[in-house]
């Protein structure tokens, strides 16, 4: 079982910055991709950014040039630096990770964090 714990959300004015962190713990053999998703009220959850174990990244068009995803493989932690925040970035941000877990042998896992609220005021 792999748990993800997010931190770093909060209230910020438009144009401000926030940094989200997500630490994975548990019976981890290896982590492949880690990513951030968000869900605004009344909308579907959408991918914000993702990063592979090798460092390849992928961003939603709406955040390119403003958000940066990074990870520390030694700490099983992924970060999301969010700059130039806009009111439309307001959402609950969820961390996601997939890889291999060591529970009764080596098996696949996919886990979600509990979510952290990001609110951007205009």
RAKA-V400937 format. One line per field, one symbol per residue. ss: DSSP state (H for helix, E for strand, C for the rest). phi: phi as a letter, one per 40 degrees, with the letter a starting at -180 (. if undefined). burial: I if it has 16 or more other ideal C-beta (glycine too) atoms within 10 Angstrom, else O. A space follows every 50 residues. Layout:
BEGIN
ss = ???
phi = ???
burial = ???
END
This chain:
BEGIN
ss = CEEEEEECCEEEECCCCEEEEEEEEECEEEEEEEEEEEECCCCCCEEEEE ECCCCCEEECHHHCCCEEEEEEHHHCEEEEEECCCCHHHCEEEEEEEEEE EECCCEEEEEEECCCEEEEEEC
phi = .bbbbcahcibacdgcbabcbabcahcccabccbabbabcdgbccbccaa acccgcbabcdcbdgbbbbaabccbfbbbbcbbfcbdcccacbbcbabib bbbfhcbcbabbccgbcbbbcc
burial = OIOIOIOIIOOIOOOOOIOIIIIIOOOIOOIOIIIIIIOOOOOOOOOIII IOOOOOOOIOOOIOOOIIIOIOOOOIIIIIOIOOIOOOIIIIIIIIIOII IOOOOOOOIOIOIOIIOIOIOO
END
